[in-house]
Structures are given as C-alpha cells and as structure tokens.
C-alpha cells in the first residue's frame, strides 16, 4: 500500500536506533493505513455501490482477475493475492474479517464505521483527550446502541415469507437486477421456511440448503439434493436411464476396493498364468456377488464420493443398480444426500445394511453446461437445492455468491427472529440516541460519545454519496427526520437522496448483522487507538540489533 512508501521515506534519513514512531507520528502512521484500507471499500457501499477490479489468485494459486462489489470478498481476494503487507492495515483487516465469514454481510459497514471511529478518536486524542477516555466513551455508546436496536427491531418468523424475502433481497441489492433479485429472494424465503418446518424447535441449518449455479440455468428450488459431477463421471459411459421412481439409495464416502474386502482372493499368487486367471475369475465372482447382494437389499442407486473402477460399475449395472460416482465436490454433498434421503454414508460397502439405506421419490439426470446433474427429489429430509445461472461464467458466479450470502443472512434473521430497517436508518437512529446521551454526560467521555455519533452518520453519508446525491443534504434531512420528526425507521432513498421509511420499502437486515458490525468496529478502533508507538517499521533486522530508546 502507498502508506508503506510514505512512512519508509520519512524514516530513511534517520539513525536506525531512532526508527521508532511515537505519539503523534505513531497515530498518523495508524490513521494513514486505516484511511487507505477504508478507501478500498467505501465506494462499494450500498445499492448503488461501485465495483473493484482485482488481480489476485484463486484457491489453487492460479492468477485470476475478479470484479467485486462486496468488501468481504474484496478483502479475501487481496489476502489470496499476497495480503496486506502494511502491519497496521493487516491488523485492521484481521479485526473485521470475521464479519463476512460468519454472517456473510456487514463487512463494509464494519470497515467504514471502524475507520470513522479511528478518525474521530485520533482527533480527540490530539486535542488532549486520553485514549482510555475515548475507549470508555465508545463503550457507553455501544451499550446505548444495544438499547436503541432493541426498541427498533421488528419480530419475524421463519414462515413470514414476505419479510424473509425482503431480507434476502436487501442482501442482493448491489449484485443483481431487481427482477432476478426478487425471484431469487422468493426461493430463499421458501428454503428457510422448509428448513425451519423440519425441526420441532424451528432451528435452521443453512448447510442443508445447497446453492448450485451453472450457465443457462433458470432460477429454481428443488425439494431434495442436486449432485453436480463432471460430464465424464459415469465410468461406463452410460446415462442414468430415465427417471427412477421410489428409489432406494446407498451412499458411500470412500472407494470400493475389492482387494481390501474380498478375503476369497487373499491366497492368490499372481506369479503364474493360472494364478492370474484365478485372481481374475474370483474377483469377477466377488463383484457379481456384491452387486447381487446390494440389489437383494433393495438398492436402486449407489452414490459414491470416489470414482468407481469400470468392472465394479458394470457389475452393479448388470444387477440393475444405477451408478452415481465422482460426487467429490463439494465433499459434504454425500452427507447432505444422507440427510436428505434419511440414509447413512458409510465407508465400507459391507456396511450397507437395509437400515442405512435412504429413500428418494424420484431420481433423474441431465447434462448441464459440461456437468451432469443428478437430481434426488421428494426426499424425506429437509435438504433443498437452490439453482441459478446466467448468460456468462462471470454472471453465473456473481449470482451464486449473491444467493449464498442471501441464504445466510435470511437464515440469521429467521433464527434470531429480529430484523432492522436498512438504508442507514438504524445507523442514524443509534447516532441520534448516542448524541442525546452525550449531551447529558460530563467529562471527556462526552466528546467520545459525540465522536461515536458522528462516525455512525458517515454510513448514511456514504450511501448518499455512492448513489450520486449530495451527502451533506441527505444526512441533514435524515437527521431532521430522526431527531425532530421522530421517524426512527427513516433511511436514505437511493433514488432521490431524501428520507424514506425503510420498513415500508422492504429494506431490511438481520438485527445481528448491524449489532455485530458496531461491536466489531468498536473493538477494531480500540485496538488501534491505544497504540502510542510503532517500533522499527520497515526495518530489515538481519545483522542489526536496535538499542533501547533511553540509551
């Protein structure tokens, strides 16, 4: 990052024993790194946010270029491409990284708010306020924020299709056009309702909802699991013949190795032609016996995570068992299938007893854009599959990511049973309350509370700016709506920049996402505001031992 070169240049002329930044220099060093990091993501915020073009590496360390409009994925892409080499930037990003991994939303909010809190805090410290007073003031503000959000939150049930769909649509606002967003949001709400209805306590396990995307595929939802495999996955070269109704399904999470399971060929020696012939005939007999036993147990379809050797697959087919192998990606799919069908994934074919077999009302197969999709429908378990696609690979990946994020945020809202108005409404409601608390507080903590309120107002300001409106006018109007008119659910209308009722507009987010963004941002700011010295930045320490400052 640019801050490295700037600070390195400032120190290059100094004696190495003095390569330490203290007090104001240290704070400015921290602030420059934080501002640079915030600048990476600020323009992506909100429904009219921009995109970033990132040259990075994929998970296999191959170069790739991505268009990203989400702070969480942007920071992840930078980490894959070598990461943040500036120590403060790395520390800052590490402080907020869990937002995307844990909640799939709120990363941009956390980054912007943390940056604003550091900015406001540094200004107060340079005016003479002790860092501890700033931290205490922030703690008071966080407590007040929790109280405000308790009052502002609205209840939601997993079967409230409209509200859950609004949460999902809000998550996907930046990524997708309205028609696609509305259709996918409806499927997400249906999936959440199904997952909740399957348990007595209405618990929602979003791992039981798979997202599958491929070019040219229409958005839809399957009551069951869709396995996607390479088009050459069938070792016999044959497709699954027609739909299989009322199928009994056997599931293996390991390969079938006859030499490990067939004791009849243990004493065979391959050093002679007779031995080789005996081995071949007894192996074939074992495979036929294995296939016959499985068929006798009622198995219609055998699903294997690993590839099956061709003789094994042919023996199974001769016995009338359909083969679905190479179900290797994602690896958890065989376990999803077990939960969907009510079966058990086993590692040894000998363990496939009748009570470990699953059931599917219908099994079909089709080829989709170079892959084979095997669809297990009408299953007794709660597992479902959300499908989507686009005209290009990039558009398909974009919709897949948006759908995954929407599924997680909708699940969070349904589990917690609380939603908040979005569009900056919650941020302004908390800012208004914290500012009022500041006026009734004495001491330096009052200044920290005011700074916290100002930092929160930067969120609707960024929304307005990214939507092309005057941020000062938008925030002033929104502040009036909250503080004077008492409209606690008013947010920024991206179309006009004027206040709108976010609840009525269906702009909703899970309570936990915004609450966690505040906590994450405040914790990150606390870590950085209490730094009063940066020791030996950018120094190559090999062959050099710095002496203490007091020598």
C-alpha positions in Angstrom: 0.0 0.0 0.0 1.1 3.6 -0.6 1.4 4.3 3.1 4.4 1.9 3.3 6.5 4.0 0.9 5.5 7.3 2.5 6.4 6.3 6.0 9.5 4.5 4.8 10.7 7.6 3.1 10.2 9.7 6.2 12.4 7.3 8.2 15.1 6.7 5.7 17.2 9.6 6.8 17.1 8.9 10.5 19.6 6.9 12.5 18.5 3.3 12.8 18.4 3.5 16.6 15.7 6.1 16.3 13.5 4.1 13.9 10.5 4.3 16.2 7.4 6.3 15.7 5.8 7.7 18.9 2.7 9.6 19.9 1.5 11.9 17.1 3.8 10.2 14.5 2.5 6.8 15.5 -1.1 7.9 15.4 -0.7 9.4 12.0 1.0 6.2 10.8 -2.0 4.2 12.1 -4.5 6.7 10.6 -3.0 6.7 7.1 -3.1 2.9 6.9 -6.7 2.8 8.2 -7.8 5.5 5.8 -6.2 3.7 2.8 -7.9 0.5 3.7 -11.3 2.2 4.1 -10.7 3.9 0.7 -10.6 0.4 -0.9 -14.1 -0.5 0.1 -16.1 2.7 0.7 -17.3 3.1 -2.9 -18.8 -0.4 -2.8 -21.2 0.5 0.0 -25.0 0.5 -0.7 -27.3 -0.4 -3.6 -25.5 2.0 -5.9 -22.0 1.0 -4.9 -19.2 0.5 -7.5 -17.1 -2.5 -8.3 -13.4 -3.2 -7.9 -11.2 -5.0 -10.5 -8.8 -7.2 -8.5 -5.8 -9.1 -9.9 -5.3 -11.9 -7.4 -5.0 -15.7 -7.2 -7.7 -18.4 -6.8 -7.7 -21.1 -4.2 -5.3 -23.2 -6.4 -2.8 -20.3 -6.6 -3.6 -19.6 -10.2 -3.8 -15.9 -11.4 -7.3 -14.6 -11.8 -9.0 -11.2 -12.3 -12.2 -10.5 -10.5 -14.9 -7.9 -10.4 -16.0 -7.5 -6.8 -18.6 -5.2 -5.2 -18.5 -6.7 -1.7 -16.0 -5.7 0.9 -15.7 -9.2 2.4 -14.9 -10.8 -0.8 -12.6 -7.9 -1.8 -10.5 -8.3 1.3 -10.4 -12.1 0.9 -9.2 -11.7 -2.7 -6.5 -9.3 -1.6 -5.4 -11.8 1.1 -5.2 -14.6 -1.6 -3.1 -12.3 -3.8 -0.4 -11.7 -1.2 -2.3 -9.9 1.5 -1.7 -6.6 3.2 2.0 -6.1 3.9 1.5 -2.9 5.9 1.3 -4.0 9.6 -1.5 -1.7 10.6 -3.6 -2.5 7.5 -3.1 -6.2 8.2 -4.1 -5.7 11.8 -7.1 -3.6 10.8 -8.4 -6.1 8.2 -7.9 -9.0 10.6 -10.1 -7.2 13.1 -13.1 -7.1 10.8 -12.5 -10.2 8.7 -14.9 -12.4 10.6 -17.9 -10.4 9.6 -18.1 -12.0 6.1 -17.0 -15.4 7.2 -19.5 -15.6 10.0 -22.5 -13.6 8.8 -21.9 -13.1 5.0 -22.9 -9.5 5.4 -21.9 -6.3 7.2 -18.2 -6.2 6.4 -18.4 -2.9 4.6 -20.4 -1.4 7.5 -17.8 -2.6 10.0 -14.9 -1.3 7.9 -16.4 2.1 7.4 -17.5 2.5 11.0 -14.2 1.3 12.4 -12.3 3.7 10.1 -14.6 6.6 11.2 -14.1 5.7 14.9 -10.3 5.7 14.5 -10.5 9.0 12.6 -12.7 10.6 15.3 -10.7 9.1 18.1 -7.3 10.3 16.8 -8.7 13.8 16.5 -9.8 13.7 20.1 -6.5 12.3 21.4 -4.6 15.0 19.6 -6.8 17.6 21.3 -5.7 16.2 24.7 -8.4 13.5 25.5 -6.8 10.4 26.9 -7.2 7.2 24.8 -8.8 5.5 27.8 -11.5 8.2 27.9 -12.2 7.6 24.2 -12.5 3.8 24.8 -14.8 4.4 27.8 -16.9 6.7 25.8 -17.2 4.2 23.0 -18.2 1.5 25.5 -21.0 3.7 26.7 -22.1 4.3 23.1 -22.1 0.6 22.4 -24.4 0.0 25.4 -26.8 2.7 24.2 -26.7 1.3 20.7 -27.9 -2.0 22.0 -30.8 -0.4 23.8 -31.8 1.5 20.7 -31.7 -1.5 18.5 -33.8 -3.5 21.0 -36.5 -0.8 20.5 -36.0 -0.6 16.8 -36.0 -4.3 15.9 -39.1 -5.9 14.5 -40.0 -9.6 15.1 -40.0 -12.1 12.3 -40.9 -15.7 12.0 -39.3 -18.2 9.6 -42.6 -18.7 7.8 -43.0 -14.9 7.2 -42.3 -15.3 3.5 -42.5 -11.6 2.6 -40.2 -10.3 5.4 -37.6 -13.1 4.9 -37.7 -12.4 1.2 -37.1 -8.7 1.8 -34.0 -9.5 3.9 -32.7 -11.7 1.2 -33.4 -9.1 -1.5 -31.7 -6.4 0.6 -28.5 -8.5 0.8 -28.5 -8.9 -3.0 -29.3 -5.3 -3.9 -25.9 -4.4 -5.2 -25.2 -7.6 -7.1 -28.4 -8.3 -9.1 -31.0 -6.5 -11.1 -34.5 -6.2 -9.5 -36.3 -8.9 -11.4 -33.6 -11.6 -10.7 -33.2 -10.4 -7.2 -37.0 -10.7 -6.4 -37.2 -14.2 -7.9 -34.1 -15.5 -6.0 -35.3 -13.8 -2.8 -38.6 -15.7 -3.0 -36.7 -19.0 -3.4 -34.6 -18.2 -0.4 -37.7 -17.5 1.7 -39.2 -20.8 0.6 -36.0 -22.6 1.6 -35.8 -21.0 5.0 -39.5 -22.0 5.7 -38.8 -25.6 4.7 -35.7 -25.9 6.8 -37.5 -24.4 9.9 -40.6 -26.6 9.4 -38.5 -29.8 9.6 -37.4 -29.3 13.2 -39.5 -29.0 16.3 -37.6 -26.0 17.6 -37.7 -24.3 14.2 -33.9 -24.3 14.1 -32.4 -23.5 10.7 -29.3 -25.3 9.4 -28.4 -23.4 6.2 -25.9 -26.2 5.4 -29.0 -28.2 4.4 -29.7 -25.7 1.6 -27.3 -26.1 -1.3 -26.7 -23.4 -3.9 -25.8 -24.7 -7.3 -25.2 -22.4 -10.4 -24.4 -23.1 -14.0 -24.7 -21.1 -17.2 -28.1 -21.1 -18.8 -29.9 -22.5 -15.8 -33.2 -21.0 -14.6 -33.6 -19.9 -11.0 -35.4 -22.6 -9.1 -35.7 -24.7 -5.9 -35.6 -28.5 -5.6 -37.1 -30.3 -2.7 -34.0 -32.6 -2.3 -30.4 -32.6 -3.5 -28.9 -32.0 -6.9 -25.4 -33.6 -7.3 -23.2 -32.0 -9.9 -20.4 -34.0 -11.4 -18.1 -33.8 -14.4 -19.7 -34.9 -17.6 -17.3 -37.9 -17.9 -18.1 -39.0 -14.3 -20.0 -42.2 -15.5 -17.3 -44.8 -15.9 -19.5 -46.9 -18.2 -20.2 -44.0 -20.5 -24.0 -44.5 -20.0 -26.5 -42.1 -18.7 -29.0 -42.9 -15.9 -31.8 -44.4 -18.0 -35.0 -42.4 -17.4 -36.4 -41.4 -14.0 -36.2 -43.8 -11.2 -39.3 -43.7 -9.0 -39.4 -44.5 -5.3 -35.6 -45.1 -5.3 -33.6 -46.8 -2.5 -30.3 -45.0 -2.3 -27.0 -46.4 -0.9 -24.3 -43.8 -0.1 -20.5 -44.4 0.1 -18.0 -41.8 1.2 -15.0 -43.9 0.2 -13.9 -46.0 -2.8 -14.8 -49.7 -3.3 -11.6 -51.7 -3.1 -12.3 -55.4 -3.7 -8.8 -56.4 -2.7 -9.4 -54.9 0.8 -12.8 -56.5 1.3 -12.7 -59.8 -0.6 -11.0 -62.4 1.5 -11.6 -65.1 -1.1 -8.6 -63.8 -3.2 -6.2 -63.3 -0.3 -4.2 -66.5 -1.1 -4.0 -65.9 -4.8 -0.4 -65.7 -6.2 0.0 -63.7 -9.5 3.4 -65.1 -10.4 1.8 -67.7 -12.7 -0.7 -67.6 -15.5 -3.0 -69.9 -13.5 -2.8 -67.6 -10.5 -3.7 -64.6 -12.7 -6.6 -66.4 -14.2 -7.8 -67.4 -10.8 -7.5 -63.9 -9.5 -9.5 -62.5 -12.4 -12.3 -65.0 -12.1 -12.6 -64.8 -8.3 -12.6 -61.0 -8.5 -15.3 -61.1 -11.1 -17.3 -63.5 -8.9 -16.9 -61.3 -5.9 -18.1 -58.2 -7.8 -21.1 -60.1 -9.1 -21.9 -61.3 -5.6 -21.5 -57.9 -4.1 -23.8 -56.3 -6.7 -26.4 -59.1 -6.3 -26.4 -58.7 -2.5 -26.9 -54.9 -2.8 -29.7 -55.4 -5.3 -31.3 -58.0 -3.0 -31.2 -55.4 -0.2 -33.3 -53.2 -2.4 -30.6 -50.7 -3.7 -31.7 -48.9 -6.8 -29.0 -46.2 -6.9 -25.5 -46.3 -5.5 -23.8 -42.9 -4.9 -20.0 -43.0 -4.3 -17.9 -40.0 -3.4 -14.9 -41.5 -5.2 -14.5 -42.9 -8.7 -15.6 -46.5 -9.2 -13.4 -48.7 -11.4 -15.2 -49.8 -14.6 -15.5 -53.5 -13.7 -17.3 -52.5 -10.4 -19.6 -50.1 -12.2 -20.5 -52.7 -14.9 -21.2 -55.4 -12.3 -23.6 -53.0 -10.5 -25.3 -52.1 -13.7 -25.8 -55.7 -14.6 -27.5 -56.2 -11.3 -29.9 -53.3 -12.1 -28.2 -50.7 -9.9 -27.7 -47.1 -11.2 -24.2 -45.8 -10.5 -23.5 -42.2 -9.4 -19.8 -41.8 -8.7 -17.3 -39.0 -8.5 -19.5 -37.0 -6.2 -16.4 -35.4 -4.9 -17.1 -31.6 -4.9 -18.2 -30.3 -2.6 -17.3 -33.2 -0.3 -20.1 -32.5 2.0 -22.7 -33.4 -0.7 -22.7 -37.1 0.1 -23.6 -36.2 3.7 -26.2 -33.8 2.6 -27.7 -36.6 0.5 -27.7 -38.8 3.5 -29.7 -36.2 5.5 -32.0 -35.7 2.5 -32.8 -39.4 2.0 -32.7 -40.5 5.6 -29.8 -42.8 4.9 -26.3 -43.1 6.3 -23.0 -42.5 4.4 -20.7 -45.4 5.1 -17.0 -46.1 4.1 -17.3 -49.9 3.5 -19.8 -51.4 1.1 -20.2 -54.3 3.5 -21.8 -51.9 6.0 -24.7 -51.0 3.6 -27.4 -52.7 5.6 -31.1 -52.1 5.0 -31.4 -49.6 7.8 -28.6 -47.5 6.4 -30.3 -47.0 3.0 -32.0 -43.8 2.0 -35.2 -43.1 0.0 -35.9 -40.6 -2.8 -39.3 -40.3 -4.5 -37.7 -39.6 -7.9 -34.1 -39.6 -9.3 -33.4 -38.0 -12.7 -30.3 -37.0 -14.5 -29.4 -34.4 -17.1 -26.4 -32.7 -18.6 -25.9 -29.0 -17.9 -23.1 -26.9 -19.4 -20.4 -29.7 -19.3 -21.6 -31.2 -16.0 -24.0 -34.0 -15.1 -26.8 -33.1 -12.6 -28.3 -36.0 -10.7 -31.5 -34.8 -9.0 -32.8 -36.6 -5.9 -36.3 -35.2 -5.3 -39.2 -35.8 -2.9 -36.9 -36.9 -0.2 -38.0 -37.3 3.5 -35.3 -35.0 4.8 -35.3 -31.2 4.8 -32.5 -30.7 2.4 -33.2 -28.5 -0.6 -31.2 -27.1 -3.6 -31.4 -23.6 -4.9 -30.3 -23.3 -8.5 -29.4 -20.2 -10.6 -27.5 -19.3 -13.6 -26.5 -16.5 -16.0 -25.5 -15.9 -19.6 -21.8 -15.9 -18.8 -19.5 -17.6 -16.4 -18.9 -14.3 -14.6 -22.6 -13.5 -14.3 -23.3 -17.0 -13.0 -20.6 -16.8 -10.3 -22.0 -13.4 -9.3 -25.5 -14.8 -8.8 -24.2 -17.8 -7.0 -22.3 -15.6 -4.5 -25.2 -13.3 -4.0 -27.6 -16.3 -3.4 -25.2 -17.8 -0.9 -25.0 -14.5 1.1 -28.7 -14.0 0.9 -29.4 -17.5 2.2 -27.1 -16.9 5.2 -28.5 -13.5 6.1 -32.1 -14.7 5.8 -31.3 -17.7 8.0 -29.7 -15.4 10.6 -32.9 -13.2 10.6 -35.1 -16.2 10.9 -33.1 -17.8 13.7 -32.8 -14.6 15.7 -36.4 -13.6 15.0 -35.4 -9.9 14.6 -34.9 -7.5 11.7 -33.9 -3.9 11.5 -34.6 -1.2 8.9 -31.7 -0.7 6.5 -30.8 2.2 4.2 -28.9 3.8 7.0 -32.0 4.1 9.2 -30.5 2.0 12.1 -27.2 3.9 12.0 -29.0 7.3 12.2 -31.3 6.1 14.9 -28.4 5.0 17.0 -26.4 8.2 16.2 -29.4 10.3 17.3 -29.7 8.5 20.6 -25.9 8.5 21.3 -25.7 12.2 20.6 -28.5 12.8 23.1 -26.7 10.7 25.6 -23.5 12.8 25.0 -25.3 16.0 25.9 -26.3 14.5 29.3 -22.8 13.1 30.0 -19.9 15.0 31.7 -16.2 14.7 31.3 -14.1 13.8 28.3 -16.4 10.8 27.6 -18.9 13.3 26.3 -16.6 14.1 23.5 -16.1 10.4 22.7 -19.8 9.8 22.6 -20.3 12.7 20.2 -17.5 11.3 18.0 -19.2 7.9 18.0 -22.4 9.6 16.8 -20.6 11.4 14.1 -18.9 8.2 13.0 -22.3 6.5 12.7 -23.6 9.3 10.5 -20.8 8.5 8.0 -22.7 5.4 7.0 -25.8 7.1 5.5 -23.4 9.8 4.1 -21.6 7.1 2.2 -24.9 5.6 1.0 -26.0 9.0 -0.4 -22.6 9.8 -2.0 -22.4 6.4 -3.7 -26.0 6.9 -5.0 -24.9 10.2 -6.6 -26.6 12.6 -4.1 -25.2 15.4 -2.0 -24.1 13.7 1.2 -24.5 16.8 3.4 -28.0 17.5 2.2 -29.0 13.8 2.6 -27.6 13.4 6.1 -29.1 16.8 7.2 -32.5 15.7 6.0 -32.2 12.3 7.6 -31.0 13.8 10.9 -34.1 16.1 10.9 -36.4 13.1 10.2 -35.0 11.2 13.2 -34.2 14.0 15.8 -37.1 16.4 15.0 -39.8 14.3 13.4 -39.2 11.1 15.4 -39.1 8.9 12.3 -36.8 6.2 13.7 -37.2 3.9 10.6 -36.3 6.7 8.1 -33.4 5.8 5.8 -31.8 7.2 2.6 -33.8 6.7 -0.6 -31.1 5.8 -3.2 -33.3 7.1 -6.0 -33.8 10.6 -4.5 -31.5 11.0 -1.6 -34.5 12.0 0.5 -35.6 10.2 3.7 -37.8 7.2 3.2 -39.4 4.6 5.5 -37.1 1.7 5.2 -39.5 -0.7 6.8 -42.3 0.2 4.3 -39.8 0.0 1.4 -38.8 -3.6 2.5 -35.2 -2.6 3.0 -34.4 -4.9 6.0 -31.3 -6.6 7.5 -30.9 -9.0 10.4 -30.5 -7.4 13.8 -27.4 -9.4 14.5 -25.6 -8.1 11.4 -25.7 -4.5 12.3 -25.2 -5.2 16.0 -22.1 -7.2 15.3 -20.8 -4.6 12.9 -21.0 -2.0 15.7 -19.2 -4.3 18.1 -16.6 -5.3 15.6 -15.9 -1.7 14.5 -15.6 -0.5 18.1 -13.2 -3.4 19.0 -11.0 -2.7 16.0 -10.9 1.0 16.8 -10.0 0.3 20.4 -7.1 -1.9 19.3 -5.6 0.9 17.2 -6.4 4.0 19.3 -4.4 2.7 22.2 -1.2 2.3 20.1 1.2 5.1 21.1 4.4 3.8 19.5 5.3 1.8 16.3 8.7 0.2 16.7 11.1 -0.1 13.8 8.6 -0.1 10.8 10.0 -1.4 7.5 13.5 -2.2 9.0 15.4 -5.2 7.8 16.6 -6.5 11.2 19.1 -9.1 9.8 22.5 -8.2 11.3 21.1 -5.2 13.2 20.3 -5.0 16.9 18.4 -1.8 17.8 19.4 -0.2 21.0 16.7 0.9 23.6 15.2 4.4 23.2 16.7 5.5 26.6 20.3 4.9 25.8 
